[in-house]
Amino acid sequence: MSDKCNAPVGVFDSGVGGLTVAREIMRNLPEENIVYFGDTARVPYGTKSKDTVLRYSRQIIRFLKTQDVKAIVIACNTASAYALEDVEKELDIPIIGVVKPGAKVACEATHNKKIGVIATEATINSGIYSSYITRQDPQIQVIGKACPLFVPLVEEGWLKDSVTFEVAGRYLRKLMEQDIDTLILGCTHYPLLRSTLREIVGEKVTLVNPAYETARELKQLLAEKGLTNIQSQEEARKYQFYVSDQADKFMRFADSILPFDVNTTKKISIEEY
């Protein structure tokens, strides 16, 4: 049993965005070991079809299983929307996505029952946030807006650039006209734009960061399954990073958002899994 508890949690994303989820897991579950995979060769997922995203997700899960992970977090809204339900049935270990935790908190946060969701085209088209939210409260109106330019802007490191501000303003104008009081950052890259988004939507709108909520849900899940790692000594804390391309670029980005320096990132050939 203790070996199982000491096993790492697998976290995967289409690229670097899922590091916002990994960062919250590191903060909230400091004893846990993590194996992170970023599919940097095939990013973005948000413009791909459901079949493609499902195939990619299965390959990554097969790779993570070779690392003996005890649970998996799909740190990607698109893959959570398109793949979670299918892969959940195929797995013998717990797996969670980022959509449900964010949707739940948004329902609790809204007062006027108007929730905005910004995400990739795939996540918006899947209607997954709307279906989770209206299942919890049929009276809530969900207004979705695809923001496809945010991911490349974040990956370029233009977090506080005037171009990003201009693009964000254009995307969010329509949402603000709908009088939303809660906004879900429905892509793991978007929390990195939080200050820009905050400036545009103002103080009255609650920003929901699913990364934080997902870390909380993971903590609960591991406790329920008796999988919490109790070995808190420093040596046990191991974070491993794998990508499908551009390891150097990934490492530079990871260093800028994680609380420590990432010394090694291994590139693997994900198509082989």
SULBEL-V652020 format. One record per residue. N is the residue number from 1. SS is DSSP state (H for helix, E for strand, L for the rest). PHI is phi in degrees with one decimal (NA if undefined). NEAR is the number of other ideal C-beta (glycine too) atoms within 10 Angstrom. Layout:
BEGIN
N:SS:PHI:NEAR + N:SS:PHI:NEAR
END
This chain:
BEGIN
1:L:NA:7 + 2:H:-64.1:9 + 3:H:-60.2:8 + 4:H:-62.8:13 + 5:H:-63.6:17 + 6:H:-78.8:18 + 7:L:-64.9:19 + 8:L:-78.1:20 + 9:E:-94.9:25 + 10:E:-88.5:26 + 11:E:-129.4:27 + 12:E:-137.2:27 + 13:E:-151.2:30 + 14:L:-70.1:31 + 15:L:-168.0:27 + 16:L:-92.2:27 + 17:L:-57.6:30 + 18:L:-65.0:27 + 19:H:-63.7:27 + 20:H:-66.9:27 + 21:H:-73.5:29 + 22:H:-57.2:28 + 23:H:-61.9:18 + 24:H:-68.1:21 + 25:H:-67.1:24 + 26:H:-60.2:18 + 27:H:-70.9:11 + 28:H:-93.5:14 + 29:L:-131.7:18 + 30:L:-61.5:10 + 31:L:-81.2:15 + 32:L:-77.5:26 + 33:L:-86.8:19 + 34:E:-132.1:20 + 35:E:-112.7:23 + 36:E:-108.3:29 + 37:E:-123.0:26 + 38:E:-113.1:30 + 39:L:-85.5:24 + 40:L:-64.7:23 + 41:L:-75.7:15 + 42:L:-119.4:18 + 43:L:-64.3:24 + 44:L:-89.9:22 + 45:L:-84.4:27 + 46:L:-63.2:25 + 47:L:-106.1:14 + 48:L:-93.5:21 + 49:L:-78.7:10 + 50:H:-58.7:15 + 51:H:-58.3:9 + 52:H:-66.6:14 + 53:H:-63.7:23 + 54:H:-66.3:18 + 55:H:-63.7:13 + 56:H:-59.3:24 + 57:H:-62.5:26 + 58:H:-64.1:15 + 59:H:-61.7:18 + 60:H:-66.0:28 + 61:H:-63.2:23 + 62:H:-61.7:12 + 63:H:-63.8:21 + 64:H:-61.4:24 + 65:H:-63.8:15 + 66:H:-68.6:10 + 67:L:-93.3:14 + 68:L:55.1:14 + 69:L:-71.9:22 + 70:L:-95.5:21 + 71:E:-160.4:21 + 72:E:-129.2:27 + 73:E:-114.3:29 + 74:E:-84.0:30 + 75:L:-88.3:30 + 76:L:-145.4:38 + 77:H:-64.8:35 + 78:H:-63.0:33 + 79:H:-68.6:29 + 80:H:-63.5:29 + 81:H:-71.0:30 + 82:H:-95.8:28 + 83:L:-118.2:24 + 84:H:-53.4:21 + 85:H:-60.5:12 + 86:H:-70.7:12 + 87:H:-71.9:19 + 88:H:-56.5:14 + 89:H:-71.2:6 + 90:H:-93.6:9 + 91:L:-105.3:12 + 92:L:-105.4:5 + 93:L:-124.7:18 + 94:E:-66.1:17 + 95:E:-140.0:21 + 96:E:-132.3:20 + 97:E:-113.8:26 + 98:L:-100.4:33 + 99:H:-77.3:28 + 100:H:-57.1:19 + 101:H:-59.2:24 + 102:H:-67.9:28 + 103:H:-63.2:27 + 104:H:-61.7:17 + 105:H:-67.9:19 + 106:H:-62.1:27 + 107:H:-61.5:19 + 108:H:-73.1:11 + 109:H:-83.6:16 + 110:L:-73.3:21 + 111:L:-105.7:8 + 112:L:-94.6:11 + 113:L:61.2:16 + 114:E:-127.3:16 + 115:E:-113.8:28 + 116:E:-96.8:28 + 117:E:-128.5:30 + 118:E:-109.0:24 + 119:E:-164.6:29 + 120:L:-75.9:28 + 121:H:-57.1:16 + 122:H:-62.7:26 + 123:H:-64.8:28 + 124:H:-63.9:24 + 125:H:-63.6:16 + 126:H:-69.3:21 + 127:L:65.8:14 + 128:H:-67.0:26 + 129:H:-64.0:26 + 130:H:-57.3:18 + 131:H:-68.3:13 + 132:H:-63.8:19 + 133:H:-69.6:24 + 134:H:-70.9:16 + 135:H:-66.8:11 + 136:H:-78.4:13 + 137:L:-152.0:12 + 138:L:-61.2:8 + 139:L:-84.4:6 + 140:L:-77.0:19 + 141:E:-97.7:16 + 142:E:-110.3:22 + 143:E:-113.9:17 + 144:E:-98.1:21 + 145:E:-141.8:18 + 146:E:-75.8:20 + 147:L:-127.7:26 + 148:L:-62.2:17 + 149:H:-81.0:14 + 150:H:-63.5:27 + 151:H:-61.7:23 + 152:H:-61.5:12 + 153:H:-65.1:20 + 154:H:-65.6:24 + 155:H:-67.7:20 + 156:L:-80.6:12 + 157:L:84.4:13 + 158:L:-88.4:16 + 159:L:-72.6:16 + 160:L:-120.5:11 + 161:L:-78.7:13 + 162:H:-63.3:8 + 163:H:-62.2:11 + 164:H:-63.5:19 + 165:H:-62.8:16 + 166:H:-62.7:10 + 167:H:-62.9:19 + 168:H:-61.6:22 + 169:H:-59.9:14 + 170:H:-67.7:12 + 171:H:-64.4:18 + 172:H:-86.4:21 + 173:H:-52.7:11 + 174:H:-59.8:11 + 175:H:-63.5:22 + 176:H:-65.4:15 + 177:H:-66.6:9 + 178:L:-85.9:12 + 179:L:64.6:12 + 180:L:-68.6:25 + 181:L:-116.6:16 + 182:E:-140.9:24 + 183:E:-130.6:26 + 184:E:-88.3:30 + 185:E:-84.2:25 + 186:L:-83.8:30 + 187:L:-151.3:33 + 188:L:-68.1:30 + 189:L:-73.9:29 + 190:H:-67.4:28 + 191:H:-57.7:22 + 192:H:-71.9:23 + 193:H:-103.2:24 + 194:H:-50.8:14 + 195:H:-66.0:9 + 196:H:-64.8:22 + 197:H:-64.7:24 + 198:H:-59.3:13 + 199:H:-61.6:12 + 200:H:-77.0:18 + 201:H:-86.6:19 + 202:L:83.3:8 + 203:L:-77.2:6 + 204:L:-77.3:7 + 205:L:-95.8:20 + 206:E:-79.5:18 + 207:E:-93.6:17 + 208:E:-103.5:26 + 209:L:-103.7:20 + 210:H:-60.2:33 + 211:H:-60.9:24 + 212:H:-64.3:20 + 213:H:-65.9:21 + 214:H:-67.7:29 + 215:H:-61.2:23 + 216:H:-64.9:15 + 217:H:-66.4:19 + 218:H:-61.4:25 + 219:H:-57.6:15 + 220:H:-63.4:12 + 221:H:-62.4:17 + 222:H:-63.3:20 + 223:H:-64.4:10 + 224:H:-61.3:10 + 225:L:-89.2:14 + 226:L:66.7:9 + 227:L:-112.5:20 + 228:L:-63.4:15 + 229:L:-82.5:21 + 230:L:-102.1:9 + 231:L:-78.8:12 + 232:L:-93.8:9 + 233:L:-64.0:7 + 234:H:-55.4:5 + 235:H:-60.0:6 + 236:H:-73.0:13 + 237:L:-84.2:16 + 238:L:-121.7:11 + 239:E:-117.9:19 + 240:E:-116.3:16 + 241:E:-124.1:22 + 242:E:-129.8:23 + 243:E:-138.7:25 + 244:L:-97.7:24 + 245:L:-170.5:17 + 246:L:49.0:19 + 247:H:-60.5:19 + 248:H:-64.1:10 + 249:H:-62.1:16 + 250:H:-60.5:24 + 251:H:-62.8:17 + 252:H:-61.0:14 + 253:H:-66.7:23 + 254:H:-58.4:22 + 255:H:-59.4:12 + 256:H:-76.2:12 + 257:H:-118.2:17 + 258:L:-93.9:17 + 259:L:-76.4:7 + 260:L:-151.3:10 + 261:L:-82.0:8 + 262:L:-90.2:19 + 263:L:-84.0:9 + 264:L:-137.5:9 + 265:L:-134.1:20 + 266:E:-97.7:10 + 267:E:-93.6:15 + 268:L:-125.8:15 + 269:L:-94.3:10 + 270:H:-67.8:21 + 271:H:-63.2:10 + 272:H:-77.6:8 + 273:L:-95.1:14
END
